[in-house]
Amino acid sequence: MSYMERTYYGVLVVTIACFGWYFVDVFTGVDIATADIGEFTSRIWIMFGIYIVLVIVTAVATHFADSGADDEFDERDSQIDMYAERICSYFQAGALLGILALVMYQFSSFVIAHVVLGAIVLTTVLGLGVRLYLYRRGV
Amino acid sequence: MVKPTAITNNIRTLRFMADEMTQADLAEEVGLTRQTIIAIEQGRYSPSLEAAFKIAQALNTGLDDVFQYSPKAPGK
């Protein structure tokens, strides 16, 4: 398994754990109809900070986990990246349309902010999933 | 699960004929990762033209001896 592939596995686990925990925690203890996004702002920023640190730690850890493996990024990695980014861009376009609909139908800031956050997380998970699938299946 | 490419190759055989060159040695010589060489050998990845020429050069042979194009149906 290449460095990139190992890193993608690690980041996928970190993403699902970090944001999965947040969404479960928020949506099991909050009344969506009356929730105020202002109460979650600092929590969301802190979570993003923790997530970025965990991603960096994962990338460094996967490097040292097998120091004999290739750390280079070659043409196959680029091609897999390109396919994954294309699929993610379709998903993002759909998500943007959905968010536009939420704004037009005057949903609360809490709902809109969490749909945006959910779209970011799902795009990341989708991108990583597609990359890992293509590494196994081939391009 | 694995999607085979239309390009087959003899890299594995040619590596052994070239002083039992390892996948890592070939990867280093052509500037690819070992995983990419493995994917090419297994037919899971079709290399770029430049990479194909580099592989042939590293194995001291011609491009035709390394890679063969085997389309499933004529015209495809």
Backbone of each chain as ProteinMPNN parsed JSONL, in Angstrom:
{"seq_chain_A": "MSYMERTYYGVLVVTIACFGWYFVDVFTGVDIATADIGEFTSRIWIMFGIYIVLVIVTAVATHFADSGADDEFDERDSQIDMYAERICSYFQAGALLGILALVMYQFSSFVIAHVVLGAIVLTTVLGLGVRLYLYRRGV", "coords_chain_A": {"N_chain_A": [[0.847, -1.192, 0.0], [0.585, 2.189, -0.878], [2.054, 5.32, 0.288], [0.248, 7.439, -0.097], [-2.191, 6.069, -0.287], [-2.373, 4.854, 2.237], [-2.465, 7.144, 3.791], [-4.882, 8.259, 2.914], [-6.699, 6.355, 3.883], [-6.299, 6.723, 6.641], [-7.071, 9.44, 6.96], [-9.709, 9.246, 6.206], [-10.811, 7.716, 8.281], [-10.317, 9.483, 10.415], [-11.886, 11.682, 9.608], [-14.522, 10.626, 9.55], [-14.757, 9.847, 12.224], [-14.331, 12.254, 13.673], [-16.22, 14.226, 12.646], [-18.504, 12.686, 12.596], [-18.911, 12.108, 15.257], [-19.47, 14.719, 16.124], [-21.874, 15.37, 14.701], [-23.649, 13.381, 15.617], [-23.652, 13.987, 18.331], [-24.676, 16.622, 18.329], [-27.194, 16.436, 17.008], [-28.616, 14.699, 18.586], [-29.073, 15.934, 20.921], [-30.293, 18.377, 20.582], [-32.922, 20.69, 19.891], [-33.983, 21.075, 16.803], [-35.714, 22.948, 15.68], [-35.65, 25.179, 17.32], [-33.005, 25.728, 17.749], [-30.002, 27.697, 18.002], [-27.581, 28.893, 15.874], [-25.482, 30.427, 16.711], [-24.675, 29.491, 19.178], [-23.127, 27.369, 18.551], [-20.97, 28.123, 17.105], [-18.256, 28.566, 18.084], [-17.652, 25.981, 18.818], [-17.742, 24.594, 16.412], [-15.59, 25.781, 15.017], [-13.475, 25.054, 16.687], [-13.62, 22.303, 16.381], [-12.947, 22.043, 13.681], [-10.327, 22.937, 13.845], [-9.181, 20.925, 15.47], [-9.59, 18.791, 13.765], [-7.941, 19.443, 11.55], [-5.42, 19.335, 12.774], [-5.405, 16.608, 13.49], [-5.444, 15.443, 10.951], [-2.957, 16.24, 9.959], [-1.3, 14.968, 11.833], [-1.979, 12.322, 11.242], [-1.008, 12.106, 8.604], [1.745, 12.442, 9.032], [2.212, 10.323, 10.79], [1.564, 8.084, 9.196], [3.591, 8.266, 7.403], [5.855, 7.672, 8.964], [5.125, 5.169, 9.786], [5.775, 3.277, 7.9], [8.59, 3.644, 6.837], [10.087, 2.772, 4.741], [8.557, 2.713, 2.506], [7.266, 4.11, -0.634], [7.02, 7.596, -0.788], [6.409, 9.259, -2.718], [4.522, 11.156, -5.147], [2.975, 10.17, -7.923], [2.206, 9.823, -11.509], [-0.03, 8.126, -11.561], [-1.268, 8.563, -9.105], [-2.005, 11.22, -9.541], [-3.856, 10.917, -11.613], [-5.856, 9.401, -10.384], [-6.594, 11.219, -8.426], [-7.671, 13.195, -10.065], [-9.979, 11.954, -11.183], [-11.425, 11.529, -8.817], [-11.784, 14.149, -7.894], [-13.399, 15.138, -9.899], [-15.787, 13.652, -9.594], [-16.449, 14.519, -7.038], [-16.938, 17.204, -7.571], [-19.359, 17.115, -8.974], [-21.03, 16.227, -6.954], [-20.787, 18.349, -5.156], [-21.945, 20.401, -6.644], [-24.608, 19.572, -6.698], [-25.123, 19.67, -3.957], [-24.853, 22.41, -3.478], [-27.028, 23.378, -4.871], [-29.084, 22.3, -3.333], [-28.611, 23.684, -0.938], [-29.112, 26.27, -1.746], [-31.841, 26.031, -2.184], [-32.697, 25.619, 0.448], [-32.093, 28.119, 1.551], [-33.773, 29.768, 0.048], [-36.249, 28.825, 0.826], [-36.264, 29.742, 3.333], [-35.112, 28.437, 5.631], [-33.804, 27.872, 8.954], [-30.754, 29.457, 10.209], [-29.254, 27.636, 11.6], [-29.941, 25.134, 10.508], [-29.161, 25.514, 7.823], [-26.405, 26.047, 8.115], [-25.537, 23.609, 9.14], [-26.208, 21.873, 7.102], [-24.473, 22.802, 5.151], [-22.037, 22.213, 6.425], [-22.343, 19.444, 6.601], [-22.337, 18.848, 3.874], [-19.716, 19.522, 3.198], [-18.314, 17.635, 4.709], [-19.346, 15.211, 3.658], [-18.503, 15.457, 1.011], [-15.755, 15.304, 1.366], [-15.522, 12.695, 2.436], [-16.609, 11.233, 0.32], [-14.748, 11.832, -1.724], [-12.397, 10.693, -0.666], [-13.232, 8.039, -0.452], [-13.727, 7.368, -3.143], [-11.153, 7.641, -4.183], [-9.791, 5.582, -2.762], [-11.207, 3.375, -3.673], [-10.562, 3.441, -6.401], [-7.806, 3.003, -6.273], [-7.764, 0.341, -5.564], [-9.351, -0.935, -7.557], [-8.317, -0.009, -9.948], [-7.34, 2.233, -12.632]], "CA_chain_A": [[0.0, 0.0, 0.0], [1.432, 3.382, -0.98], [1.891, 6.346, 1.328], [-0.988, 8.183, -0.361], [-3.322, 5.198, 0.03], [-2.43, 4.724, 3.697], [-2.899, 8.44, 4.325], [-6.318, 8.413, 2.633], [-7.414, 5.507, 4.855], [-6.21, 7.392, 7.935], [-7.875, 10.671, 6.946], [-11.117, 8.818, 6.152], [-11.185, 7.328, 9.648], [-10.331, 10.712, 11.227], [-13.027, 12.5, 9.174], [-15.77, 10.006, 10.014], [-14.782, 9.873, 13.693], [-14.413, 13.631, 14.158], [-17.492, 14.871, 12.296], [-19.574, 11.771, 12.975], [-19.134, 12.357, 16.688], [-20.103, 16.045, 16.24], [-23.267, 15.334, 14.22], [-24.441, 12.552, 16.534], [-23.752, 14.739, 19.573], [-25.539, 17.798, 18.143], [-28.569, 16.127, 16.607], [-29.335, 13.906, 19.59], [-29.349, 16.741, 22.11], [-30.728, 19.73, 20.231], [-34.199, 20.833, 19.192], [-33.593, 21.759, 15.556], [-36.641, 24.062, 15.407], [-35.342, 26.371, 18.13], [-31.553, 25.839, 17.958], [-29.358, 28.921, 17.508], [-26.243, 28.541, 15.368], [-24.503, 31.203, 17.482], [-24.183, 28.686, 20.305], [-22.272, 26.286, 18.039], [-19.885, 28.684, 16.285], [-16.915, 28.279, 18.606], [-17.485, 24.524, 18.817], [-17.441, 24.175, 15.021], [-14.217, 26.204, 14.687], [-12.545, 24.209, 17.46], [-13.636, 20.974, 15.764], [-12.145, 22.135, 12.449], [-8.923, 23.014, 14.277], [-8.781, 19.575, 15.901], [-9.578, 17.94, 12.562], [-6.737, 19.751, 10.762], [-4.277, 18.791, 13.523], [-5.456, 15.145, 13.369], [-5.065, 15.075, 9.576], [-1.492, 16.396, 9.872], [-0.71, 13.886, 12.634], [-2.176, 11.077, 10.474], [-0.082, 12.11, 7.459], [3.103, 12.23, 9.561], [2.255, 8.966, 11.365], [1.6, 7.08, 8.114], [4.94, 8.338, 6.817], [6.8, 6.957, 9.831], [4.668, 3.794, 9.991], [6.522, 2.428, 6.963], [9.522, 4.614, 6.251], [10.699, 2.212, 3.537], [7.629, 2.794, 1.367], [7.346, 5.315, -1.458], [6.23, 8.752, -0.36], [6.25, 10.144, -3.879], [3.217, 11.319, -5.776], [3.291, 10.017, -9.339], [1.124, 10.077, -12.48], [-1.23, 7.353, -11.21], [-1.913, 9.317, -8.023], [-2.622, 12.409, -10.166], [-5.026, 10.498, -12.387], [-6.875, 9.018, -9.414], [-7.043, 12.495, -7.858], [-8.486, 13.89, -11.074], [-11.286, 11.272, -11.222], [-12.112, 11.764, -7.543], [-12.191, 15.566, -7.844], [-14.516, 15.325, -10.841], [-16.997, 13.122, -8.954], [-16.762, 15.429, -5.917], [-17.484, 18.468, -8.096], [-20.777, 16.863, -9.274], [-21.723, 16.167, -5.663], [-20.808, 19.709, -4.606], [-22.926, 21.175, -7.411], [-25.917, 19.155, -6.181], [-25.251, 20.179, -2.59], [-25.069, 23.864, -3.57], [-28.426, 23.566, -5.29], [-29.878, 22.002, -2.148], [-28.425, 24.782, 0.029], [-29.852, 27.408, -2.33], [-33.264, 25.773, -1.912], [-32.919, 25.854, 1.885], [-32.065, 29.576, 1.769], [-34.98, 30.349, -0.569], [-37.415, 28.455, 1.638], [-36.058, 30.414, 4.625], [-34.794, 27.568, 6.76], [-33.009, 28.601, 9.96], [-29.293, 29.469, 10.013], [-28.74, 26.401, 12.192], [-30.117, 24.053, 9.522], [-28.334, 25.805, 6.643], [-24.989, 25.869, 8.483], [-25.228, 22.183, 9.3], [-26.25, 21.232, 5.776], [-23.189, 23.165, 4.514], [-21.013, 21.4, 7.092], [-22.56, 18.062, 6.155], [-21.905, 18.741, 2.473], [-18.24, 19.527, 3.202], [-17.857, 16.337, 5.238], [-19.686, 14.145, 2.7], [-17.618, 15.611, -0.154], [-14.438, 14.766, 1.771], [-15.641, 11.232, 2.554], [-16.801, 10.71, -1.038], [-13.455, 11.951, -2.426], [-11.467, 9.685, -0.129], [-13.775, 6.727, -0.816], [-13.495, 7.14, -4.581], [-9.708, 7.426, -4.36], [-9.432, 4.254, -2.254], [-11.811, 2.399, -4.593], [-9.783, 3.422, -7.644], [-6.499, 2.38, -6.002], [-7.969, -1.112, -5.557], [-9.923, -1.416, -8.81], [-7.48, 0.388, -11.069], [-7.895, 3.306, -13.472]], "C_chain_A": [[0.889, 1.251, 0.0], [1.152, 4.352, 0.17], [0.563, 7.082, 1.151], [-2.209, 7.364, 0.072], [-3.488, 5.054, 1.549], [-2.93, 6.018, 4.331], [-4.388, 8.643, 4.107], [-7.153, 7.567, 3.594], [-7.455, 6.206, 6.218], [-7.11, 8.613, 8.012], [-9.363, 10.324, 6.903], [-11.619, 8.463, 7.555], [-11.308, 8.572, 10.531], [-11.563, 11.557, 10.893], [-14.335, 11.935, 9.727], [-15.873, 10.089, 11.547], [-15.062, 11.286, 14.208], [-15.804, 14.248, 13.901], [-18.691, 13.984, 12.635], [-19.949, 11.993, 14.425], [-19.898, 13.684, 16.861], [-21.588, 15.969, 15.864], [-24.16, 14.512, 15.149], [-24.703, 13.33, 17.827], [-24.752, 15.903, 19.439], [-26.996, 17.384, 17.904], [-29.314, 15.199, 17.576], [-29.706, 14.763, 20.801], [-29.906, 18.124, 21.834], [-32.09, 19.697, 19.549], [-33.933, 21.697, 17.958], [-34.459, 22.999, 15.306], [-36.25, 25.335, 16.149], [-33.841, 26.619, 18.296], [-30.992, 27.107, 17.323], [-27.925, 28.572, 17.108], [-25.141, 29.259, 16.143], [-23.888, 30.411, 18.629], [-23.186, 27.615, 19.852], [-21.034, 26.795, 17.31], [-18.504, 28.289, 16.801], [-16.634, 26.778, 18.57], [-17.097, 24.016, 17.415], [-16.01, 24.555, 14.653], [-13.189, 25.349, 15.416], [-12.453, 22.823, 16.819], [-12.812, 20.967, 14.468], [-10.651, 22.185, 12.777], [-8.393, 21.645, 14.664], [-8.647, 18.655, 14.694], [-8.3, 18.165, 11.748], [-5.492, 19.181, 11.45], [-4.237, 17.265, 13.373], [-5.05, 14.67, 11.969], [-3.549, 15.162, 9.408], [-0.802, 15.267, 10.631], [-0.821, 12.55, 11.886], [-1.18, 10.985, 9.32], [1.346, 11.826, 7.924], [3.244, 10.796, 10.079], [2.327, 7.905, 10.273], [2.948, 7.103, 7.403], [5.913, 7.497, 7.642], [6.4, 5.503, 10.064], [5.408, 2.824, 9.082], [7.479, 3.329, 6.194], [10.188, 4.1, 4.977], [9.831, 2.353, 2.298], [7.794, 4.112, 0.603], [6.46, 6.417, -0.897], [5.927, 9.655, -1.543], [4.835, 10.104, -4.428], [3.472, 11.217, -7.271], [2.05, 10.18, -10.22], [-0.161, 9.305, -12.161], [-1.992, 8.058, -10.089], [-2.649, 10.533, -8.59], [-3.905, 12.04, -10.893], [-6.182, 10.105, -11.45], [-7.465, 10.263, -8.759], [-8.015, 13.202, -8.792], [-9.899, 13.284, -11.147], [-12.093, 11.609, -9.974], [-12.624, 13.201, -7.471], [-13.382, 15.819, -8.768], [-15.828, 14.845, -10.209], [-17.428, 14.03, -7.8], [-17.394, 16.72, -6.422], [-18.963, 18.303, -8.463], [-21.581, 16.881, -7.971], [-21.864, 17.565, -5.067], [-21.836, 20.574, -5.324], [-24.342, 20.858, -6.921], [-26.168, 19.707, -4.788], [-25.526, 21.684, -2.599], [-26.51, 24.178, -3.952], [-29.368, 23.333, -4.104], [-29.808, 23.128, -1.126], [-29.171, 26.03, -0.458], [-31.348, 27.258, -2.044], [-33.593, 26.041, -0.444], [-32.974, 27.35, 2.197], [-33.36, 30.192, 1.239], [-36.238, 30.02, 0.235], [-37.266, 28.902, 3.095], [-35.934, 29.467, 5.815], [-33.906, 28.341, 7.731], [-31.515, 28.506, 9.655], [-28.671, 28.181, 10.542], [-28.791, 25.262, 11.171], [-29.179, 24.281, 8.332], [-26.851, 25.559, 6.954], [-24.633, 24.388, 8.59], [-25.349, 21.403, 7.998], [-24.953, 21.552, 5.021], [-22.068, 22.312, 5.103], [-21.123, 19.938, 6.659], [-22.091, 17.855, 4.73], [-20.381, 18.707, 2.379], [-17.716, 18.158, 3.644], [-18.126, 15.216, 4.229], [-18.822, 14.227, 1.44], [-16.244, 15.021, 0.155], [-14.476, 13.24, 1.812], [-15.785, 10.595, 1.17], [-15.473, 10.715, -1.811], [-12.471, 10.891, -1.966], [-11.912, 8.281, -0.529], [-13.512, 6.392, -2.278], [-12.013, 6.865, -4.838], [-9.317, 6.003, -3.925], [-9.99, 3.151, -3.154], [-10.974, 2.287, -5.877], [-8.385, 2.83, -7.446], [-6.62, 0.857, -6.054], [-8.392, -1.619, -6.932], [-9.015, -1.142, -10.003], [-8.151, 1.473, -11.889], [-7.493, 3.092, -14.926]], "O_chain_A": [[1.831, 1.35, 0.787], [0.173, 4.225, 0.906], [-0.157, 7.322, 2.12], [-3.131, 7.881, 0.704], [-4.599, 5.125, 2.073], [-3.712, 5.997, 5.281], [-5.088, 9.136, 4.992], [-8.199, 8.014, 4.066], [-8.501, 6.273, 6.863], [-7.824, 8.809, 8.995], [-10.184, 11.025, 7.494], [-12.712, 8.863, 7.957], [-12.264, 8.71, 11.294], [-12.212, 12.089, 11.794], [-15.15, 12.663, 10.295], [-16.942, 10.366, 12.092], [-15.919, 11.486, 15.069], [-16.466, 14.725, 14.823], [-19.774, 14.491, 12.928], [-21.124, 12.058, 14.783], [-20.848, 13.764, 17.64], [-22.45, 16.439, 16.606], [-25.292, 14.901, 15.433], [-25.818, 13.335, 18.349], [-25.569, 16.133, 20.331], [-27.912, 17.921, 18.526], [-30.506, 14.946, 17.403], [-30.548, 14.372, 21.609], [-29.988, 18.956, 22.738], [-32.382, 18.812, 18.745], [-33.69, 22.899, 18.067], [-33.969, 23.995, 14.772], [-36.491, 26.44, 15.664], [-33.443, 27.607, 18.912], [-31.436, 27.537, 16.259], [-27.16, 28.027, 17.903], [-24.013, 28.774, 16.226], [-22.736, 30.627, 19.004], [-22.485, 27.026, 20.675], [-20.156, 26.015, 16.941], [-17.684, 27.749, 16.059], [-15.504, 26.36, 18.318], [-16.247, 23.138, 17.263], [-15.292, 23.758, 14.05], [-12.166, 24.966, 14.848], [-11.373, 22.24, 16.721], [-12.079, 20.018, 14.19], [-9.825, 21.574, 12.098], [-7.304, 21.246, 14.25], [-7.721, 17.85, 14.607], [-7.656, 17.211, 11.311], [-4.618, 18.614, 10.794], [-3.17, 16.691, 13.156], [-4.4, 13.636, 11.816], [-2.929, 14.288, 8.801], [0.161, 14.678, 10.14], [0.113, 11.748, 11.891], [-0.585, 9.935, 9.081], [2.07, 11.06, 7.288], [4.256, 10.138, 9.842], [3.069, 6.932, 10.405], [3.393, 6.089, 6.866], [6.693, 6.715, 7.098], [7.223, 4.691, 10.488], [5.641, 1.675, 9.455], [7.214, 3.721, 5.058], [10.778, 4.872, 4.222], [10.295, 2.144, 1.177], [8.367, 5.081, 1.102], [5.294, 6.19, -0.573], [5.272, 10.687, -1.397], [4.073, 9.163, -4.206], [4.123, 12.093, -7.84], [0.994, 10.611, -9.759], [-1.258, 9.778, -12.459], [-3.22, 8.138, -10.124], [-3.768, 10.841, -8.179], [-4.909, 12.747, -10.808], [-7.338, 10.443, -11.704], [-8.676, 10.357, -8.559], [-9.04, 13.735, -8.366], [-10.891, 14.013, -11.169], [-13.278, 11.93, -10.051], [-13.752, 13.446, -7.043], [-14.263, 16.619, -8.453], [-16.847, 15.532, -10.275], [-18.617, 14.281, -7.608], [-18.285, 17.27, -5.775], [-19.746, 19.237, -8.288], [-22.661, 17.469, -7.896], [-22.918, 17.924, -4.541], [-22.519, 21.384, -4.698], [-25.167, 21.755, -6.752], [-27.271, 20.152, -4.471], [-26.341, 22.173, -1.816], [-27.124, 25.11, -3.432], [-30.326, 24.079, -3.904], [-30.816, 23.489, -0.519], [-29.781, 26.749, 0.333], [-32.03, 28.226, -1.706], [-34.635, 26.617, -0.129], [-33.792, 27.795, 3.001], [-33.97, 31.034, 1.899], [-37.167, 30.823, 0.315], [-38.033, 28.497, 3.968], [-36.558, 29.663, 6.858], [-33.321, 29.359, 7.36], [-31.067, 27.606, 8.945], [-27.68, 27.693, 9.998], [-27.821, 24.526, 10.992], [-28.49, 23.361, 7.89], [-26.135, 24.945, 6.163], [-23.552, 23.971, 8.175], [-24.674, 20.391, 7.811], [-24.399, 20.691, 4.337], [-21.251, 21.757, 4.369], [-20.117, 19.283, 6.387], [-21.517, 16.817, 4.403], [-19.82, 17.957, 1.58], [-16.801, 17.6, 3.038], [-17.261, 14.379, 3.972], [-18.451, 13.202, 0.868], [-15.646, 14.334, -0.674], [-13.581, 12.573, 1.292], [-15.177, 9.565, 0.878], [-15.121, 9.734, -2.466], [-11.792, 10.266, -2.781], [-11.092, 7.439, -0.896], [-13.123, 5.272, -2.608], [-11.661, 5.972, -5.608], [-8.596, 5.308, -4.642], [-9.342, 2.127, -3.373], [-10.714, 1.19, -6.371], [-7.842, 2.216, -8.364], [-5.714, 0.167, -6.521], [-7.858, -2.614, -7.42], [-8.949, -1.932, -10.945], [-9.372, 1.625, -11.856], [-7.86, 3.886, -15.792]]}, "seq_chain_B": "MVKPTAITNNIRTLRFMADEMTQADLAEEVGLTRQTIIAIEQGRYSPSLEAAFKIAQALNTGLDDVFQYSPKAPGK", "coords_chain_B": {"N_chain_B": [[-13.976, -7.205, -9.531], [-11.484, -5.861, -9.953], [-10.604, -3.788, -12.626], [-9.559, -4.674, -15.677], [-7.084, -3.333, -17.932], [-6.872, -2.465, -21.457], [-4.374, -2.817, -22.241], [-1.751, -5.024, -22.242], [1.159, -6.489, -20.675], [4.703, -7.398, -20.504], [6.284, -6.976, -18.335], [7.034, -8.196, -15.929], [8.333, -10.6, -16.706], [10.393, -9.489, -18.265], [11.744, -8.038, -16.349], [12.938, -10.013, -14.804], [14.62, -11.041, -16.668], [16.332, -8.977, -16.906], [18.648, -9.019, -15.105], [17.243, -9.858, -12.813], [15.761, -7.651, -11.879], [14.267, -5.668, -9.385], [10.899, -4.66, -8.464], [10.994, -2.287, -7.074], [13.475, -1.265, -7.86], [13.023, -0.813, -10.58], [10.94, 1.015, -10.388], [12.238, 3.179, -9.199], [14.055, 3.816, -11.162], [12.464, 4.688, -13.292], [11.006, 6.706, -12.18], [8.549, 6.342, -10.886], [6.148, 5.186, -8.403], [6.533, 2.18, -6.409], [4.132, 0.928, -6.071], [2.708, 1.781, -8.278], [4.094, 0.541, -10.335], [3.488, -2.103, -9.676], [0.716, -2.023, -10.108], [0.689, -1.547, -12.866], [1.942, -3.865, -13.834], [0.045, -5.752, -13.074], [-1.98, -5.082, -14.719], [-3.785, -3.125, -13.966], [-3.472, -0.51, -14.367], [-2.879, 1.769, -16.954], [0.055, 3.009, -18.15], [1.351, 6.375, -18.769], [2.418, 7.573, -22.005], [5.013, 8.536, -21.896], [5.951, 7.368, -19.501], [5.765, 4.711, -20.264], [7.702, 4.541, -22.282], [9.95, 5.09, -20.743], [9.975, 2.859, -19.057], [10.42, 0.81, -20.908], [12.941, 1.583, -21.773], [14.404, 1.342, -19.405], [14.339, -1.381, -19.127], [15.892, -2.161, -21.158], [14.86, -2.631, -23.759], [12.506, -2.672, -26.552], [9.504, -0.685, -26.968], [7.366, -2.181, -28.007], [7.998, -4.748, -27.217], [7.515, -4.702, -24.57], [4.923, -3.702, -24.038], [1.607, -4.601, -25.096], [-1.202, -4.05, -27.132], [-4.434, -5.032, -26.556], [-7.36, -4.942, -27.603], [-10.804, -5.493, -26.658], [-12.836, -5.68, -28.524], [-12.877, -5.197, -32.1], [-12.216, -1.924, -33.288], [-12.748, -0.638, -30.941]], "CA_chain_B": [[-13.651, -5.953, -8.833], [-10.404, -5.179, -10.669], [-10.953, -3.499, -14.009], [-8.335, -4.809, -16.463], [-6.942, -2.38, -19.025], [-6.713, -3.113, -22.763], [-2.932, -2.936, -22.501], [-1.086, -6.077, -21.465], [2.611, -6.234, -20.669], [5.622, -8.48, -20.1], [7.267, -6.342, -17.45], [7.522, -9.152, -14.922], [9.307, -11.469, -17.377], [11.548, -8.693, -18.677], [12.501, -7.663, -15.134], [13.774, -11.16, -14.416], [15.67, -11.168, -17.689], [17.268, -7.863, -16.704], [19.346, -9.269, -13.831], [16.251, -9.961, -11.732], [15.488, -6.301, -11.377], [13.082, -5.655, -8.506], [9.899, -3.62, -8.778], [11.477, -1.039, -6.468], [14.556, -0.74, -8.722], [12.396, -0.294, -11.805], [10.188, 2.215, -10.008], [13.185, 4.271, -8.962], [14.679, 4.191, -12.437], [11.525, 5.394, -14.183], [10.391, 7.816, -11.458], [7.19, 6.035, -10.433], [6.192, 4.478, -7.124], [6.498, 0.722, -6.571], [2.713, 0.541, -6.192], [2.288, 2.021, -9.663], [4.683, -0.554, -11.128], [2.668, -3.296, -9.375], [-0.574, -1.834, -10.794], [0.927, -1.709, -14.31], [2.2, -5.307, -14.065], [-1.218, -6.498, -12.897], [-2.948, -4.608, -15.708], [-4.794, -2.264, -13.334], [-3.189, 0.881, -14.728], [-2.15, 1.976, -18.214], [0.949, 4.151, -17.924], [1.427, 7.404, -19.813], [3.362, 7.217, -23.074], [6.361, 8.848, -21.402], [6.316, 6.333, -18.524], [5.93, 3.457, -21.01], [9.033, 4.612, -22.919], [10.968, 5.002, -19.678], [10.011, 1.46, -18.599], [11.082, 0.04, -21.967], [14.362, 1.965, -21.75], [15.004, 0.761, -18.192], [14.436, -2.831, -19.327], [16.752, -2.322, -22.34], [14.118, -3.262, -24.857], [11.615, -1.76, -27.26], [8.156, -0.514, -26.405], [6.527, -3.294, -28.483], [8.297, -5.967, -26.456], [7.019, -4.548, -23.198], [3.464, -3.519, -24.008], [0.787, -5.027, -26.233], [-2.572, -3.542, -27.059], [-5.374, -6.122, -26.845], [-8.741, -4.476, -27.433], [-11.788, -6.579, -26.547], [-13.56, -5.771, -29.793], [-12.283, -4.317, -33.094], [-12.792, -0.582, -33.387], [-12.93, -0.021, -29.617]], "C_chain_B": [[-12.584, -5.171, -9.6], [-10.783, -5.005, -12.13], [-9.684, -3.599, -14.856], [-8.287, -3.787, -17.597], [-6.775, -3.155, -20.33], [-5.235, -3.31, -23.1], [-2.338, -4.024, -21.607], [0.425, -5.818, -21.523], [3.404, -7.452, -20.208], [6.648, -7.963, -19.095], [7.884, -7.348, -16.474], [8.614, -10.055, -15.522], [10.581, -10.699, -17.713], [12.388, -8.235, -17.481], [13.44, -8.786, -14.727], [14.908, -11.372, -15.415], [16.716, -10.061, -17.548], [17.903, -7.979, -15.315], [18.41, -9.3, -12.623], [16.01, -8.618, -11.049], [14.218, -6.322, -10.518], [12.112, -4.552, -8.963], [10.361, -2.269, -8.237], [12.572, -0.401, -7.32], [13.975, -0.104, -9.982], [11.653, 1.015, -11.505], [11.111, 3.41, -9.842], [13.777, 4.768, -10.284], [13.752, 5.01, -13.342], [10.781, 6.538, -13.486], [8.927, 7.609, -11.108], [7.296, 5.375, -9.06], [6.111, 2.968, -7.397], [5.058, 0.242, -6.75], [2.2, 0.751, -7.616], [2.854, 0.938, -10.585], [3.87, -1.839, -10.923], [1.336, -3.205, -10.145], [-0.42, -2.022, -12.309], [1.115, -3.205, -14.628], [0.909, -6.126, -13.996], [-2.3, -6.053, -13.874], [-4.046, -3.749, -15.122], [-4.581, -0.798, -13.694], [-2.411, 0.921, -16.043], [-1.262, 3.193, -18.046], [0.864, 5.178, -19.055], [2.459, 6.958, -20.844], [4.804, 7.427, -22.613], [6.841, 7.763, -20.425], [6.564, 5.004, -19.234], [7.306, 3.421, -21.684], [10.144, 4.46, -21.881], [11.113, 3.562, -19.19], [10.757, 0.602, -19.633], [12.59, 0.321, -21.958], [15.072, 1.328, -20.551], [15.203, -0.743, -18.331], [15.271, -3.182, -20.57], [16.059, -3.04, -23.485], [13.194, -2.236, -25.512], [10.233, -1.725, -26.632], [7.243, -1.694, -26.758], [6.761, -4.586, -27.704], [7.721, -5.912, -25.048], [5.494, -4.514, -23.16], [2.794, -4.023, -25.278], [-0.621, -4.47, -26.028], [-3.525, -4.652, -27.469], [-6.8, -5.647, -26.627], [-9.711, -5.651, -27.413], [-12.516, -6.793, -27.864], [-12.918, -4.814, -30.797], [-13.015, -2.97, -33.111], [-12.994, 0.088, -32.051], [-11.59, 0.394, -29.024]], "O_chain_B": [[-12.745, -3.98, -9.866], [-11.223, -5.946, -12.789], [-8.822, -2.724, -14.779], [-9.321, -3.42, -18.155], [-6.561, -4.367, -20.31], [-4.897, -3.901, -24.126], [-2.413, -3.951, -20.381], [0.895, -5.019, -22.333], [2.869, -8.389, -19.616], [7.765, -8.476, -19.029], [9.091, -7.345, -16.231], [9.674, -10.248, -14.926], [11.692, -11.174, -17.483], [13.602, -8.066, -17.598], [14.588, -8.547, -14.354], [16.0, -11.817, -15.061], [17.846, -10.199, -18.017], [17.701, -7.116, -14.461], [18.758, -8.819, -11.544], [16.053, -8.488, -9.826], [13.217, -6.93, -10.897], [12.463, -3.656, -9.73], [10.145, -1.233, -8.867], [12.614, 0.817, -7.494], [14.374, 0.986, -10.392], [11.73, 1.981, -12.264], [10.803, 4.515, -10.289], [13.971, 5.966, -10.491], [14.197, 5.905, -14.061], [10.014, 7.258, -14.125], [8.154, 8.565, -11.038], [8.391, 5.045, -8.604], [5.68, 2.539, -8.468], [4.793, -0.715, -7.478], [1.361, -0.009, -8.1], [2.175, 0.477, -11.502], [3.598, -2.57, -11.876], [0.89, -4.179, -10.75], [-1.298, -2.592, -12.956], [0.521, -3.73, -15.57], [0.714, -7.069, -14.764], [-3.41, -6.585, -13.859], [-5.126, -3.645, -15.702], [-5.407, 0.055, -13.367], [-1.423, 0.208, -16.221], [-1.761, 4.297, -17.824], [0.372, 4.887, -20.145], [3.272, 6.072, -20.581], [5.69, 6.621, -22.895], [7.979, 7.3, -20.504], [7.465, 4.254, -18.857], [7.991, 2.398, -21.658], [11.146, 3.785, -22.118], [12.224, 3.094, -18.939], [11.607, -0.217, -19.282], [13.403, -0.59, -22.116], [16.195, 0.839, -20.67], [16.115, -1.316, -17.735], [15.345, -4.342, -20.977], [16.622, -3.947, -24.099], [13.114, -1.086, -25.081], [9.849, -2.614, -25.871], [6.454, -2.151, -25.931], [5.857, -5.408, -27.549], [7.473, -6.941, -24.419], [4.86, -5.203, -22.36], [3.33, -3.896, -26.379], [-1.146, -4.429, -24.915], [-3.448, -5.161, -28.587], [-7.39, -5.917, -25.581], [-9.48, -6.672, -28.061], [-12.779, -7.924, -28.271], [-12.46, -3.738, -30.413], [-14.235, -2.891, -32.971], [-13.373, 1.258, -32.003], [-11.544, 0.929, -27.917]]}, "name": "protein", "num_of_chains": 2, "seq": "MSYMERTYYGVLVVTIACFGWYFVDVFTGVDIATADIGEFTSRIWIMFGIYIVLVIVTAVATHFADSGADDEFDERDSQIDMYAERICSYFQAGALLGILALVMYQFSSFVIAHVVLGAIVLTTVLGLGVRLYLYRRGVMVKPTAITNNIRTLRFMADEMTQADLAEEVGLTRQTIIAIEQGRYSPSLEAAFKIAQALNTGLDDVFQYSPKAPGK"}
